[in-house]
């Protein structure tokens, strides 16, 4: 199948790498890759698999995209939304200070919206209560073993499994991937409800959170991390994150440790834009001091 092309000129500054960064899961991610020519990302769209290559031409103010596969038309049609065309950073009006300075220095940072819930939800479930190293190792193993070759020229990339393919993974391969039974069971429940969960991509923030959290094993952290990517939700705070409350609490108050409740109290005046405020806080240098050893990986494959 021949590739399809689209050139798009956003009417706002666009930081391509900063905007698409949440869709990339580290070195060796089987579904995405960064290079000097931009980002490559595979997707399983409503019309089939697709590979998207996006690059920016800063001198022209243009974005150039090429897509392969049955989902190519869908991916190119949604390109502006993926790159934050529906995002509303202008709604966040900040008082003078570090947050506003971070906002001023990063005018091109937008929140991406893939429109694909399962695409974000599965890797987020794999990240529940484990280290990044463990989660990414499991993601690589399962996508390489059960995914499909990516359409187009990148033979090193894969498309993540379909809902049916996730459902058919046997228990021993979850174990080989280092995924405990709780996360594996949550994914199995999730894929059985995939059509209902995908509807959340067109819902309001509150309704989308409620829809995802009807699945046992999906709590507020998992829903927020998913909707940040699938919906570009500017208010989805990752409550329950191992580090976030400490970083945000330290940024606003200087205290070394904070609870989720204290974090939400600090963010209350930014309701509607709390996720964006968290991103700006990190760009402004939010980092809580570390005490004691870091969380050590568990190897569930040995159990």
KEKE-3310 file (N, C-alpha, C; in steps of 0.2 Angstrom, whole numbers, plus 5000, padded with zeros to 4 digits):
npx = (5004:5003:5010:5002:5000:5002:5002:5002:4998:4999:4990:4996:5010:5020:5027:5034:5041:5039:5026:5022:5029:5023:5018:5027:5036:5050:5067:5068:5055:5042:5032:5035:5046:5060:5068:5081:5073:5060:5045:5040:5026:5016:4998:4983:4969:4951:4950:4959:4977:4990:5004:5012:5022:5029:5035:5043:5043:5051:5055:5046:5034:5027:5019:5024:5017:5017:5008:5005:4996:4980:4974:4978:4972:4963:4972:4979:4969:4965:4977:4979:4971:4978:4990:4986:4977:4964:4966:4967:4976:4976:4967:4971:4976:4989:4996:5009:5025:5034:5027:5020:5031:5036:5026:5027:5039:5037:5028:5024:5020:5008:4994:4993:4980:4975:4963:4961:4957:4961:4974:4981:4978:4981:4996:4997:4990:5000:5009:5005:5009:5022:5040:5046:5055:5051:5038:5040:5048:5039:5030:5037:5040:5027:5021:5030:5029:5015:5010:5008:5018:5023:5014:5022:5039:5047:5054:5057:5047:5032:5014:5003:4995:4978:4962:4956:4968:4975:4967:4969:4981:4991:4992:5005:5013:5010:5016:5030:5032:5033:5022:5011:4997:4986:4987:4987:4974:4966:4969:4963:4950:4948:4950:4939:4929:4931:4925:4915:4924:4931:4922:4924:4933:4926:4920:4915:4927:4924:4914:4921:4931:4923:4918:4929:4933:4923:4928:4934:4950:4954:4958:4959:4971:4976:4965:4967:4980:4978:4968:4975:4982:4974:4963:4968:4966:4966:4964:4966:4973:4986:4982:4988:5000:5017:5027:5022:5014:5023:5033:5025:5020:5032:5036:5026:5026:5038:5039:5045:5038:5022:5005:4992:4980:4984:4991:4980:4973:4982:4981:4968:4963:4966:4957:4951:4962:4972:4981:4989:4995:5003:5012:5018:5024:5034:5042:5046:5055:5051:5055:5056:5066:5076:5075:5083:5083:5079:5064:5064:5065:5053:5054:5043:5043:5050:5042)
npy = (4994:5011:5025:5039:5056:5072:5089:5101:5117:5123:5135:5140:5141:5127:5114:5101:5089:5090:5090:5077:5068:5061:5050:5041:5028:5027:5021:5008:5006:4997:5002:5015:5028:5039:5051:5060:5064:5066:5060:5043:5033:5019:5014:5007:5009:5013:5009:5000:4994:5006:5016:5031:5045:5059:5075:5091:5107:5120:5132:5135:5134:5123:5106:5090:5075:5058:5043:5025:5010:5002:5011:5024:5035:5039:5042:5053:5062:5065:5072:5086:5086:5076:5083:5093:5103:5105:5108:5119:5129:5143:5146:5145:5156:5164:5170:5182:5174:5158:5148:5155:5160:5148:5144:5155:5153:5141:5141:5132:5120:5108:5098:5081:5072:5056:5050:5037:5025:5012:5011:5019:5014:5001:5000:5009:5002:4991:4999:5000:5001:4997:4998:5009:5003:4989:4989:4994:4984:4973:4978:4979:4965:4959:4966:4963:4950:4947:4957:4965:4966:4983:4993:5000:5007:5004:4991:4988:4992:4988:4985:4987:4973:4968:4970:4957:4949:4953:4947:4934:4930:4919:4913:4909:4917:4930:4929:4926:4939:4946:4951:4953:4943:4952:4964:4958:4952:4963:4969:4959:4960:4973:4973:4965:4974:4983:4991:4999:5006:5013:5023:5033:5042:5052:5059:5070:5076:5071:5061:5053:5048:5042:5031:5024:5020:5011:4998:4985:4987:4997:5013:5030:5035:5027:5030:5044:5044:5038:5046:5058:5056:5050:5058:5071:5077:5091:5092:5081:5074:5064:5056:5047:5043:5038:5048:5061:5069:5073:5080:5091:5097:5101:5110:5121:5123:5121:5110:5094:5082:5077:5073:5065:5072:5084:5089:5090:5100:5111:5112:5116:5129:5129:5121:5112:5114:5107:5096:5102:5112:5104:5099:5111:5115:5105:5109:5121:5117:5108:5098:5086:5083:5069:5055:5041:5024:5021:5015:4998:4987:4973:4956:4948:4936:4926:4921)
npz = (5000:4996:5003:5012:5012:5021:5023:5036:5043:5058:5068:5079:5090:5090:5099:5094:5098:5112:5114:5109:5117:5128:5122:5120:5126:5131:5128:5116:5115:5107:5099:5095:5089:5090:5080:5070:5060:5065:5073:5074:5075:5079:5077:5082:5074:5072:5059:5056:5056:5058:5053:5058:5053:5059:5056:5059:5051:5055:5050:5040:5047:5047:5048:5043:5038:5036:5032:5034:5029:5034:5042:5038:5032:5043:5053:5047:5045:5058:5062:5066:5079:5086:5088:5097:5093:5097:5110:5124:5130:5132:5141:5154:5164:5172:5187:5190:5191:5194:5187:5177:5170:5166:5157:5148:5142:5135:5124:5114:5119:5119:5123:5118:5109:5106:5103:5105:5116:5122:5117:5125:5138:5141:5142:5153:5163:5164:5171:5184:5201:5199:5195:5182:5174:5175:5170:5157:5152:5152:5143:5131:5129:5127:5117:5106:5105:5103:5096:5079:5064:5059:5047:5033:5031:5043:5049:5062:5071:5079:5079:5093:5101:5096:5105:5105:5104:5115:5124:5122:5127:5136:5153:5156:5148:5153:5165:5161:5155:5167:5173:5186:5192:5196:5188:5175:5176:5176:5164:5156:5159:5155:5140:5137:5138:5128:5117:5124:5132:5123:5119:5129:5124:5118:5128:5141:5154:5167:5164:5156:5165:5174:5166:5163:5176:5180:5178:5187:5195:5188:5193:5199:5196:5185:5176:5174:5169:5157:5150:5149:5138:5128:5127:5129:5141:5151:5164:5171:5184:5191:5203:5216:5211:5213:5216:5212:5221:5231:5223:5218:5229:5235:5226:5227:5241:5247:5256:5260:5259:5253:5254:5244:5246:5251:5239:5230:5236:5235:5221:5219:5215:5202:5195:5181:5174:5180:5177:5167:5174:5182:5173:5169:5181:5183:5172:5177:5186:5197:5209:5221:5236:5238:5249:5257:5250:5232:5224:5222:5208:5206:5202:5195:5187:5193:5203)
capx = (5000:5007:5009:4998:5004:4998:5006:4997:5001:4995:4989:4999:5017:5020:5033:5032:5043:5036:5019:5021:5033:5019:5016:5033:5038:5057:5071:5066:5047:5041:5027:5037:5053:5061:5075:5082:5068:5054:5043:5037:5022:5010:4992:4977:4964:4945:4949:4965:4983:4993:5010:5012:5028:5027:5041:5041:5048:5050:5056:5040:5029:5023:5020:5023:5015:5016:5005:5005:4992:4973:4972:4982:4967:4961:4978:4980:4963:4966:4983:4978:4969:4984:4995:4984:4973:4958:4969:4965:4981:4975:4962:4975:4979:4993:4999:5017:5029:5038:5022:5019:5037:5037:5021:5029:5045:5035:5022:5022:5018:5001:4992:4990:4974:4975:4957:4961:4958:4965:4981:4985:4976:4985:5002:4996:4989:5006:5013:5002:5012:5029:5044:5046:5059:5047:5033:5043:5051:5033:5027:5041:5040:5021:5020:5034:5027:5008:5008:5009:5022:5020:5014:5027:5046:5050:5053:5059:5041:5026:5008:5001:4989:4971:4958:4956:4974:4977:4962:4971:4988:4990:4994:5012:5016:5010:5022:5036:5033:5034:5016:5007:4990:4982:4987:4985:4967:4963:4969:4958:4943:4948:4949:4932:4924:4935:4920:4912:4929:4933:4917:4926:4937:4922:4916:4918:4932:4921:4911:4926:4934:4918:4917:4935:4933:4919:4932:4938:4957:4956:4957:4959:4978:4975:4961:4970:4986:4975:4964:4979:4984:4968:4958:4971:4962:4970:4963:4967:4978:4988:4982:4990:5007:5022:5031:5019:5012:5029:5035:5020:5020:5038:5036:5022:5026:5044:5040:5049:5034:5015:5000:4988:4975:4988:4992:4974:4971:4986:4979:4961:4962:4968:4953:4950:4969:4977:4986:4993:4999:5008:5017:5022:5028:5040:5046:5049:5060:5048:5058:5056:5072:5075:5077:5083:5084:5074:5060:5068:5061:5052:5054:5037:5044:5053:5037)
capy = (5000:5017:5030:5045:5062:5078:5095:5105:5123:5125:5142:5141:5138:5119:5110:5094:5084:5090:5088:5070:5064:5057:5044:5037:5024:5025:5017:5001:5006:4994:5006:5022:5029:5046:5051:5067:5066:5067:5054:5037:5030:5015:5014:5002:5013:5010:5006:4995:4997:5012:5019:5038:5048:5066:5079:5098:5112:5126:5138:5136:5134:5117:5099:5086:5069:5052:5037:5019:5005:5003:5017:5030:5040:5041:5046:5060:5066:5067:5074:5092:5085:5073:5088:5098:5108:5106:5110:5126:5132:5150:5146:5145:5163:5163:5176:5182:5169:5153:5144:5159:5160:5142:5145:5159:5150:5135:5142:5127:5114:5106:5091:5077:5068:5051:5047:5029:5024:5006:5012:5022:5011:4995:5002:5012:4996:4988:5003:5000:4999:4994:5003:5010:4997:4983:4991:4994:4977:4969:4981:4976:4958:4957:4969:4960:4943:4947:4962:4964:4971:4989:4995:5005:5005:5003:4984:4987:4994:4984:4988:4983:4968:4970:4968:4950:4947:4954:4942:4927:4929:4914:4915:4908:4923:4936:4927:4927:4946:4949:4954:4949:4942:4958:4968:4954:4951:4970:4970:4955:4963:4979:4971:4963:4980:4988:4995:5003:5010:5018:5028:5038:5047:5058:5061:5075:5073:5068:5055:5048:5045:5037:5026:5019:5017:5005:4992:4983:4987:5004:5018:5037:5036:5024:5034:5050:5043:5036:5051:5063:5054:5048:5064:5077:5080:5096:5092:5074:5073:5057:5055:5040:5043:5037:5054:5067:5074:5076:5086:5097:5100:5104:5116:5126:5125:5119:5104:5088:5077:5079:5068:5067:5077:5091:5091:5092:5107:5116:5113:5117:5135:5128:5116:5112:5114:5104:5092:5107:5115:5100:5099:5118:5115:5102:5113:5126:5114:5105:5091:5085:5080:5061:5052:5034:5020:5021:5009:4993:4983:4966:4952:4943:4930:4921:4919)
capz = (5000:4995:5009:5011:5015:5023:5026:5040:5046:5064:5069:5085:5090:5091:5101:5092:5103:5119:5113:5107:5121:5132:5118:5119:5132:5132:5123:5114:5114:5101:5095:5093:5089:5089:5076:5068:5056:5069:5077:5071:5080:5076:5081:5080:5073:5071:5052:5055:5059:5054:5055:5057:5054:5059:5057:5059:5047:5059:5046:5036:5052:5045:5050:5037:5040:5031:5035:5030:5032:5033:5046:5036:5031:5049:5056:5044:5046:5065:5064:5071:5086:5089:5090:5101:5090:5102:5117:5126:5135:5133:5147:5160:5165:5178:5191:5189:5195:5190:5183:5171:5167:5162:5152:5143:5139:5132:5121:5109:5122:5119:5126:5113:5110:5101:5102:5106:5124:5123:5115:5131:5144:5142:5145:5159:5168:5165:5175:5190:5207:5198:5192:5175:5171:5175:5165:5150:5150:5150:5137:5125:5128:5125:5110:5101:5105:5101:5091:5072:5060:5057:5040:5031:5030:5049:5051:5069:5075:5080:5082:5099:5100:5097:5111:5105:5105:5122:5128:5121:5130:5141:5159:5157:5145:5157:5170:5157:5155:5173:5175:5191:5191:5197:5182:5170:5176:5174:5156:5153:5160:5150:5133:5136:5138:5124:5113:5129:5135:5118:5119:5133:5120:5116:5134:5146:5158:5172:5162:5154:5171:5177:5162:5164:5183:5181:5177:5193:5194:5186:5198:5197:5193:5179:5172:5173:5165:5150:5147:5147:5131:5123:5127:5130:5146:5154:5171:5174:5189:5192:5210:5218:5209:5219:5217:5210:5226:5234:5218:5217:5236:5236:5222:5230:5248:5250:5261:5257:5257:5254:5253:5238:5248:5251:5232:5227:5239:5232:5214:5218:5211:5195:5193:5174:5170:5185:5173:5163:5179:5185:5168:5169:5187:5181:5167:5181:5191:5202:5211:5229:5238:5239:5255:5257:5244:5227:5224:5219:5204:5208:5196:5195:5183:5198:5208)
cpx = (5004:5005:5005:5001:4999:5003:5001:5001:4997:4995:4992:5006:5016:5027:5032:5034:5040:5029:5018:5025:5029:5017:5021:5035:5045:5061:5069:5058:5046:5036:5029:5044:5054:5068:5075:5077:5061:5052:5039:5032:5017:5004:4988:4971:4957:4945:4955:4971:4986:5000:5010:5019:5027:5034:5039:5046:5047:5051:5050:5033:5024:5024:5019:5022:5014:5013:5005:4999:4984:4970:4975:4977:4965:4966:4979:4975:4963:4972:4983:4976:4975:4989:4992:4980:4966:4960:4968:4970:4980:4970:4965:4979:4982:4995:5006:5020:5032:5033:5021:5025:5038:5032:5024:5035:5043:5029:5019:5020:5010:5000:4989:4984:4974:4968:4956:4963:4962:4972:4985:4983:4980:4992:5002:4995:4995:5010:5011:5007:5019:5033:5044:5050:5055:5042:5035:5045:5045:5030:5031:5040:5033:5019:5024:5032:5020:5006:5009:5014:5019:5020:5019:5034:5050:5049:5054:5053:5036:5020:5005:4995:4982:4968:4958:4962:4977:4973:4965:4978:4987:4994:5002:5016:5016:5015:5029:5037:5034:5028:5012:5000:4985:4981:4985:4977:4963:4963:4964:4951:4942:4946:4942:4927:4927:4930:4917:4918:4931:4928:4920:4930:4933:4918:4919:4923:4929:4917:4916:4930:4929:4918:4923:4935:4928:4922:4936:4946:4959:4954:4958:4966:4978:4971:4964:4976:4984:4972:4969:4982:4979:4964:4962:4968:4967:4969:4964:4974:4980:4988:4984:4997:5012:5026:5027:5017:5018:5032:5031:5020:5026:5038:5032:5023:5034:5045:5042:5043:5026:5011:4996:4983:4978:4989:4986:4972:4975:4984:4972:4959:4963:4963:4951:4957:4974:4983:4991:4998:5004:5014:5021:5026:5034:5045:5049:5053:5057:5051:5059:5063:5071:5078:5077:5083:5078:5070:5063:5063:5059:5052:5049:5038:5047:5048:5033)
cpy = (5006:5022:5036:5050:5068:5083:5099:5111:5125:5133:5144:5139:5131:5117:5103:5088:5084:5088:5080:5065:5060:5050:5039:5034:5022:5022:5010:5001:5003:4997:5013:5023:5036:5046:5059:5069:5066:5060:5049:5034:5025:5015:5009:5007:5010:5007:5001:4998:5002:5014:5027:5041:5056:5070:5087:5102:5119:5132:5140:5136:5128:5111:5095:5079:5064:5046:5031:5015:5007:5009:5023:5036:5043:5045:5053:5065:5069:5070:5081:5090:5081:5078:5094:5104:5110:5108:5117:5129:5139:5151:5146:5152:5163:5170:5176:5177:5163:5149:5149:5160:5154:5142:5149:5156:5143:5136:5137:5120:5113:5099:5087:5073:5062:5049:5040:5027:5018:5007:5015:5018:5005:4996:5005:5007:4993:4992:5003:4997:4995:5000:5004:5005:4991:4984:4990:4988:4973:4971:4978:4969:4956:4960:4965:4953:4942:4952:4960:4968:4977:4990:5000:5002:5003:4996:4983:4989:4988:4988:4984:4979:4972:4968:4960:4947:4947:4948:4935:4925:4924:4916:4914:4914:4929:4935:4929:4935:4950:4953:4950:4948:4947:4962:4964:4953:4958:4971:4965:4957:4969:4978:4968:4968:4985:4993:5001:5008:5015:5024:5034:5043:5053:5061:5067:5072:5069:5061:5050:5044:5040:5031:5021:5016:5012:4998:4990:4983:4993:5009:5025:5038:5033:5028:5040:5049:5042:5042:5057:5062:5053:5054:5071:5081:5085:5096:5085:5073:5066:5056:5048:5039:5042:5043:5061:5072:5077:5082:5092:5100:5104:5111:5122:5128:5124:5113:5098:5083:5079:5073:5070:5072:5084:5093:5094:5099:5112:5117:5115:5123:5134:5123:5117:5112:5111:5100:5097:5110:5111:5099:5106:5118:5111:5105:5119:5123:5110:5098:5091:5082:5073:5060:5044:5031:5022:5015:5004:4989:4976:4962:4946:4936:4925:4919:4913)
cpz = (5000:5001:5007:5015:5017:5026:5030:5043:5052:5065:5076:5085:5092:5093:5099:5096:5110:5119:5113:5112:5126:5128:5117:5125:5132:5127:5122:5114:5107:5096:5093:5093:5087:5084:5074:5063:5059:5072:5073:5077:5076:5080:5078:5080:5072:5064:5051:5058:5055:5057:5053:5058:5053:5060:5056:5054:5050:5055:5042:5041:5050:5048:5044:5040:5035:5035:5031:5033:5031:5037:5044:5036:5038:5053:5054:5045:5053:5067:5068:5078:5089:5092:5093:5099:5094:5109:5118:5131:5137:5139:5153:5160:5172:5181:5189:5194:5191:5185:5176:5167:5163:5156:5146:5139:5135:5128:5116:5112:5122:5122:5120:5114:5104:5099:5102:5113:5125:5122:5121:5137:5146:5145:5151:5165:5169:5170:5182:5195:5205:5196:5185:5171:5170:5170:5158:5147:5148:5144:5131:5124:5125:5118:5105:5100:5102:5097:5084:5069:5058:5050:5039:5031:5037:5051:5058:5073:5074:5081:5088:5097:5100:5103:5111:5107:5112:5126:5128:5124:5136:5147:5160:5153:5149:5162:5167:5156:5161:5176:5180:5189:5191:5191:5176:5170:5174:5167:5153:5153:5155:5143:5132:5135:5133:5120:5118:5131:5130:5117:5124:5130:5118:5121:5137:5151:5164:5170:5159:5160:5174:5173:5163:5171:5185:5181:5184:5191:5191:5190:5195:5194:5186:5174:5170:5168:5157:5147:5146:5140:5126:5122:5127:5136:5151:5162:5175:5178:5191:5200:5211:5215:5214:5220:5216:5216:5230:5229:5218:5224:5237:5232:5225:5237:5251:5254:5257:5255:5258:5252:5246:5240:5248:5244:5229:5230:5236:5224:5213:5214:5204:5192:5185:5170:5175:5182:5170:5168:5182:5179:5168:5176:5186:5177:5171:5186:5197:5204:5218:5230:5239:5246:5255:5250:5239:5227:5220:5214:5207:5201:5197:5192:5187:5203:5205)
residu = (UNK:UNK:UNK:UNK:UNK:UNK:UNK:UNK:UNK:UNK:UNK:UNK:UNK:UNK:UNK:UNK:UNK:UNK:UNK:UNK:UNK:UNK:UNK:UNK:UNK:UNK:UNK:UNK:UNK:UNK:UNK:UNK:UNK:UNK:UNK:UNK:UNK:UNK:UNK:UNK:UNK:UNK:UNK:UNK:UNK:UNK:UNK:UNK:UNK:UNK:UNK:UNK:UNK:UNK:UNK:UNK:UNK:UNK:UNK:UNK:UNK:UNK:UNK:UNK:UNK:UNK:UNK:UNK:UNK:UNK:UNK:UNK:UNK:UNK:UNK:UNK:UNK:UNK:UNK:UNK:UNK:UNK:UNK:UNK:UNK:UNK:UNK:UNK:UNK:UNK:UNK:UNK:UNK:UNK:UNK:UNK:UNK:UNK:UNK:UNK:UNK:UNK:UNK:UNK:UNK:UNK:UNK:UNK:UNK:UNK:UNK:UNK:UNK:UNK:UNK:UNK:UNK:UNK:UNK:UNK:UNK:UNK:UNK:UNK:UNK:UNK:UNK:UNK:UNK:UNK:UNK:UNK:UNK:UNK:UNK:UNK:UNK:UNK:UNK:UNK:UNK:UNK:UNK:UNK:UNK:UNK:UNK:UNK:UNK:UNK:UNK:UNK:UNK:UNK:UNK:UNK:UNK:UNK:UNK:UNK:UNK:UNK:UNK:UNK:UNK:UNK:UNK:UNK:UNK:UNK:UNK:UNK:UNK:UNK:UNK:UNK:UNK:UNK:UNK:UNK:UNK:UNK:UNK:UNK:UNK:UNK:UNK:UNK:UNK:UNK:UNK:UNK:UNK:UNK:UNK:UNK:UNK:UNK:UNK:UNK:UNK:UNK:UNK:UNK:UNK:UNK:UNK:UNK:UNK:UNK:UNK:UNK:UNK:UNK:UNK:UNK:UNK:UNK:UNK:UNK:UNK:UNK:UNK:UNK:UNK:UNK:UNK:UNK:UNK:UNK:UNK:UNK:UNK:UNK:UNK:UNK:UNK:UNK:UNK:UNK:UNK:UNK:UNK:UNK:UNK:UNK:UNK:UNK:UNK:UNK:UNK:UNK:UNK:UNK:UNK:UNK:UNK:UNK:UNK:UNK:UNK:UNK:UNK:UNK:UNK:UNK:UNK:UNK:UNK:UNK:UNK:UNK:UNK:UNK:UNK:UNK:UNK:UNK:UNK:UNK:UNK:UNK:UNK:UNK:UNK:UNK:UNK:UNK:UNK:UNK:UNK:UNK:UNK:UNK:UNK:UNK:UNK:UNK:UNK:UNK:UNK:UNK:UNK)
# end
